[in-house]
Amino acid sequence: MFGITPSARLRPSPYYEATLAEGVTAFTTYNHMLMPTSYGHPEEEYWRLINGVSQWDVAVERQVQLQGPDAGRLAQILCTRDLSRCQVGQGKYVAVCNHDGVLINDPILLKLDEDRYWLSIADSNIWFWARAIAAERGLKVTVSEPDVSPLAVQGPKAEDVVAAIFGDWVRDVKYFWFKETSVNGIPVAVARSGWSKQGGFELYLMDGSKGTQLWNIVREAGKPWDIGPGNPNVCERIESGLISYGGDTDGQTNPFEVRMGKYVDLGVADDVIGIQALRRIHQGGVKRQQLGVILDGDTPTELGFFRHGVYRGEQRVGHLTNCIWSWRLKRNIGFGLVASDCATGDRVVVHKDGQRIEASLVTLPFI
């Protein structure tokens, strides 16, 4: 069994002690923090998410705060989605690209005020990127990382739990919208969002000293619905076709290749970073695409540390970016980043750990 060596580079979350009390058995690192990945019962944790309600420590979803007179302008320069109609209290899923149109993060943007935005980021240092762009463009905006740490409540019974804590008004919150409020004096923003397709909320804790207290409030409120601990569930997110930046992307991936084209508005201003490159890519046609892969056989397997090659005949056409046993489909499934001339229904071969595994390409999501 491996241990974790403490380091000033690696921060625990405000919910760290609470997850230890819940019996967490594994962590991964994400945005220089520890994120729980298992409580020792993976199938039980999966079905809890599918059928009930689960609470997750996702404080690793750090916020990059843009504040000042030019905050809105900087947000638009960073995001390839048109933000002109984004309202206070609304969130939007966005693509952040570099000057070549390569995806460098896929955060949720939240508009807290006309001069204050959060980018709730995936695993990359967008704080540095945003600050550098603001300085280079001479914008009047302060870029910082606020004391904000999300706790997710996910699953078909999540709404009942969150309503029991805050009131029935949460039932009227639209997808990706949010409202700032408090519970027992703890400041939070309640957002209908989360990294699953099972429905739920993220509670953006705005006082890191109250992590254990907030965790226990949710835990107590969720008892009538048999709430339990979990984490962003790999099986459910693959079944549901959710993208994992850095896992399903590489150093050349553009948004069109990973089904994010609908979040790119090619008509935004020329000063939006990456938009001119994305226009050229769109006009010329993408070279790769993301498709589902269903492997033959009924023995559970996982991806491991490597991206395994996908071949059509003797030609390598791409690679497998994830792979998991689906408890609902009873098959090994994953995403393939493959050539654009591949098609749903094509038979391919995955070269995995010295084996050649027959597979089929399918449209995403699986479920």
C-alpha positions in Angstrom: 0.0 0.0 0.0 1.3 3.5 -0.9 1.4 6.4 1.4 1.2 10.2 0.8 4.2 12.2 1.7 3.1 15.6 3.2 4.4 18.6 1.3 3.8 22.4 1.2 3.0 21.8 -2.5 0.1 19.5 -1.6 -2.9 21.0 0.2 -5.6 19.1 2.0 -9.2 20.3 1.5 -11.4 21.8 4.1 -13.3 18.5 4.1 -10.1 16.4 4.6 -10.8 15.5 8.2 -14.4 14.7 7.5 -13.4 12.3 4.7 -11.0 10.5 7.0 -13.8 10.0 9.5 -15.9 8.6 6.6 -13.2 6.0 5.9 -11.6 7.3 2.7 -9.2 4.7 1.3 -7.7 6.4 -1.7 -6.8 9.9 -3.0 -5.5 11.4 -6.2 -3.9 14.7 -6.8 -5.7 17.5 -8.6 -4.8 21.2 -8.7 -2.1 20.6 -6.1 -4.7 19.1 -3.6 -5.9 15.7 -2.5 -9.2 14.5 -3.9 -10.8 11.3 -2.4 -11.3 8.6 -5.0 -12.7 5.7 -3.0 -14.1 4.8 0.3 -13.4 1.1 -0.2 -16.6 0.0 -1.8 -16.6 1.1 -5.4 -19.7 -0.7 -6.6 -21.7 0.3 -3.6 -20.6 3.9 -4.1 -21.6 3.7 -7.8 -25.1 2.4 -7.1 -25.5 5.1 -4.4 -25.0 7.7 -7.0 -27.2 6.1 -9.6 -30.1 5.3 -7.2 -29.8 7.6 -4.2 -27.6 10.4 -3.1 -23.9 10.8 -2.5 -21.7 13.7 -1.1 -18.3 14.4 -2.5 -15.3 16.4 -1.5 -14.5 18.3 -4.7 -12.7 21.2 -3.2 -10.0 20.5 -5.8 -12.3 22.4 -8.2 -10.5 25.7 -7.4 -11.9 29.1 -8.3 -10.0 31.6 -10.3 -11.6 34.9 -9.3 -11.7 37.9 -11.8 -12.6 41.1 -10.0 -12.5 44.7 -11.2 -13.9 47.0 -13.9 -12.5 44.8 -16.6 -13.4 41.4 -15.1 -16.1 40.8 -17.7 -13.8 41.7 -20.5 -11.1 39.4 -19.3 -13.6 36.6 -18.8 -14.6 36.9 -22.5 -11.0 37.1 -23.7 -10.3 33.8 -21.9 -13.5 32.0 -23.0 -14.4 31.0 -26.5 -18.1 31.0 -25.6 -20.2 34.2 -26.0 -20.7 35.6 -22.5 -22.6 38.8 -23.5 -25.9 37.5 -22.2 -24.6 35.8 -19.1 -26.5 37.1 -16.1 -25.6 37.5 -12.4 -26.3 34.2 -10.7 -25.7 32.2 -13.9 -23.0 29.7 -14.7 -21.8 28.5 -18.1 -19.6 25.6 -19.3 -16.8 27.2 -21.3 -13.7 26.2 -23.2 -10.5 28.0 -22.4 -8.0 27.7 -25.2 -4.4 28.8 -26.0 -3.6 30.9 -29.1 -3.5 27.7 -31.3 -7.0 26.7 -30.3 -5.8 23.9 -28.0 -8.0 23.3 -25.1 -6.2 24.2 -21.8 -9.2 24.0 -19.4 -13.0 23.4 -19.4 -14.3 25.3 -16.4 -17.7 26.4 -15.3 -17.8 30.2 -15.4 -20.0 31.7 -12.6 -21.0 35.4 -12.7 -21.3 36.7 -9.2 -21.6 40.4 -10.1 -21.0 42.7 -13.0 -17.4 43.0 -11.9 -16.7 39.6 -10.3 -16.5 36.2 -11.9 -15.3 32.7 -10.9 -13.8 30.1 -13.2 -14.3 26.8 -11.5 -11.4 25.0 -13.1 -10.3 21.5 -14.1 -6.8 20.4 -13.4 -4.5 23.1 -14.8 -3.0 26.4 -13.6 -5.4 28.8 -15.2 -4.7 31.3 -12.3 -1.3 31.9 -13.9 -2.7 32.2 -17.4 -5.5 34.6 -16.4 -3.1 36.8 -14.5 -0.6 36.9 -17.3 -3.2 37.8 -19.9 -4.7 40.5 -17.7 -1.2 42.1 -17.3 -0.3 41.7 -21.0 -3.6 43.4 -22.0 -3.3 46.1 -19.4 -6.7 45.3 -17.9 -8.1 46.7 -14.6 -8.8 43.4 -12.9 -7.4 41.5 -10.0 -6.9 37.7 -10.5 -6.9 35.7 -7.3 -7.8 32.3 -5.8 -10.6 33.0 -3.2 -11.3 30.8 -0.2 -14.0 28.8 -2.0 -14.3 25.0 -1.8 -17.1 23.1 -3.5 -18.9 20.1 -1.8 -21.1 18.1 -4.3 -24.4 16.5 -3.4 -25.2 14.2 -6.4 -27.8 11.6 -7.3 -31.6 11.5 -8.0 -32.3 12.2 -4.3 -29.9 15.1 -4.0 -32.5 17.8 -4.5 -34.5 16.5 -1.5 -31.4 16.6 0.7 -30.4 20.1 -0.4 -34.0 21.3 0.0 -34.0 19.9 3.5 -31.0 22.1 4.3 -31.8 25.4 2.5 -35.5 25.3 1.7 -37.7 24.4 -1.2 -36.5 27.4 -3.2 -33.6 25.3 -4.4 -36.0 23.2 -6.4 -36.5 26.2 -8.7 -32.8 26.8 -9.4 -32.1 26.2 -13.0 -29.2 24.1 -14.3 -25.9 25.9 -13.9 -27.5 28.8 -12.0 -26.7 29.5 -8.4 -27.6 31.6 -5.4 -25.5 32.9 -2.5 -26.9 32.0 0.9 -25.8 30.6 4.3 -26.6 27.8 6.6 -25.8 28.0 10.4 -23.8 31.1 9.6 -21.7 29.4 7.0 -21.5 31.3 3.7 -22.1 29.2 0.6 -23.2 29.5 -3.0 -25.8 26.8 -3.9 -25.4 25.8 -7.6 -27.4 23.2 -9.6 -24.3 21.5 -11.1 -21.9 18.7 -10.6 -19.8 16.2 -12.5 -22.5 13.6 -13.0 -25.6 13.1 -15.1 -27.6 12.0 -12.1 -28.6 15.5 -11.0 -27.5 17.4 -8.0 -25.9 20.5 -6.5 -22.5 21.9 -5.6 -22.2 23.9 -2.4 -19.5 26.5 -2.8 -18.2 26.9 0.8 -16.8 30.4 1.3 -15.1 29.8 4.6 -12.5 27.0 4.6 -12.5 26.8 8.4 -16.1 25.4 8.3 -15.5 22.4 6.1 -16.1 19.7 8.6 -19.2 21.5 9.9 -20.7 21.8 6.4 -19.9 18.2 5.6 -21.7 17.1 8.8 -24.7 19.3 8.1 -25.1 17.6 4.7 -24.5 14.2 6.2 -27.2 14.7 8.9 -29.7 16.1 6.5 -29.2 13.3 4.1 -29.8 10.4 6.6 -33.5 10.0 5.6 -32.3 9.3 2.0 -29.3 7.0 3.1 -26.7 9.5 1.9 -23.1 8.3 1.9 -19.7 9.4 0.8 -18.5 9.2 -2.8 -16.4 10.9 -5.4 -16.6 11.9 -9.0 -17.4 8.4 -10.2 -15.3 7.2 -13.1 -17.8 4.6 -14.2 -20.8 6.9 -14.2 -19.0 9.8 -15.9 -17.8 7.5 -18.8 -21.3 5.9 -19.2 -22.6 9.5 -19.3 -20.0 10.8 -21.8 -18.5 13.5 -19.5 -15.2 14.8 -20.6 -12.2 14.8 -18.2 -9.8 17.5 -19.1 -6.2 16.2 -19.1 -7.4 12.6 -19.1 -9.4 12.6 -22.4 -7.4 15.4 -23.9 -3.7 15.9 -24.9 -1.4 18.7 -25.8 -3.0 19.1 -29.3 -6.7 18.6 -28.5 -9.1 21.3 -29.7 -12.7 21.6 -28.4 -14.2 20.3 -31.7 -12.4 17.0 -31.2 -14.0 16.3 -27.8 -17.6 17.2 -28.5 -17.3 20.8 -27.2 -18.1 22.6 -30.5 -21.4 23.8 -29.2 -19.6 25.8 -26.5 -17.5 27.6 -29.1 -19.0 30.7 -30.6 -17.0 31.5 -33.7 -18.5 35.0 -34.0 -17.0 36.4 -30.8 -14.4 39.2 -31.1 -11.0 38.5 -32.6 -9.2 39.3 -29.3 -10.7 36.1 -27.7 -7.7 33.9 -27.3 -7.7 31.0 -29.7 -10.8 32.0 -31.6 -9.0 32.8 -34.9 -7.3 29.4 -34.8 -10.6 27.7 -34.1 -12.1 29.4 -37.1 -9.4 28.0 -39.3 -9.7 24.5 -37.7 -13.5 24.6 -38.2 -13.2 25.7 -41.8 -10.5 23.1 -42.6 -12.1 20.2 -40.7 -11.0 18.5 -37.6 -8.5 15.6 -37.9 -9.7 13.6 -34.8 -13.0 12.9 -33.0 -14.1 11.4 -29.7 -16.1 8.2 -30.0 -17.2 5.5 -27.5 -15.4 2.2 -27.5 -17.0 -1.1 -26.3 -14.5 -3.8 -25.8 -15.4 -7.4 -26.5 -15.4 -9.8 -23.5 -17.0 -10.0 -20.1 -14.0 -9.7 -17.8 -13.6 -6.4 -16.0 -10.6 -4.3 -16.9 -9.4 -0.7 -16.5 -7.2 1.6 -18.4 -4.2 1.8 -16.0 -1.5 4.4 -16.5 -1.3 4.2 -20.3 -3.2 5.4 -23.3 -3.6 2.2 -25.4 -3.5 2.3 -29.2 -6.6 1.8 -31.2 -6.1 0.1 -34.6 -8.3 -0.4 -37.7 -6.7 -3.3 -39.5 -3.0 -2.6 -39.2 -3.3 1.2 -39.1 -3.3 3.0 -35.8 -6.2 5.4 -35.8 -6.0 6.8 -32.3 -5.9 5.8 -28.6 -8.1 4.9 -25.7 -8.2 7.7 -23.2 -10.2 5.9 -20.5 -11.6 2.4 -19.8 -13.8 1.0 -17.1 -16.2 -1.9 -16.4 -19.8 -0.6 -16.7 -22.0 -2.1 -14.0 -25.1 -1.2 -16.0 -23.9 -2.4 -19.4 -21.9 -5.3 -18.2 -19.1 -4.4 -20.6 -15.8 -2.7 -20.7 -16.3 0.8 -22.1 -14.1 3.8 -22.8 -13.5 6.9 -25.0 -11.4 6.8 -28.1 -9.7 9.8 -29.5 -9.6 8.6 -33.1 -9.2 9.7 -36.7 -12.1 11.7 -38.1 -12.7 9.1 -40.8 -13.6 6.5 -38.2 -17.4 5.9 -37.9 -19.9 4.5 -35.4 -20.1 0.7 -36.0 -16.5 0.3 -37.1 -14.7 -2.7 -35.7 -11.3 -1.9 -34.2 -8.6 -3.5 -32.1 -7.3 -2.1 -28.8 -3.6 -3.0 -28.0 -3.7 -3.2 -24.2 -1.0 -4.7 -22.0 0.3 -6.9 -24.8 -3.2 -8.1 -25.7 -5.2 -7.4 -28.8 -8.8 -6.8 -27.8 -11.5 -6.6 -30.4 -13.9 -3.6 -30.0 -16.6 -1.5 -31.6 -16.9 2.2 -32.0 -20.1 3.8 -30.8 -21.7 7.2 -30.4 -21.4 8.9 -27.0 -22.9 8.9 -24.4 -23.2 5.2 -23.7 -26.3 5.8 -21.4 
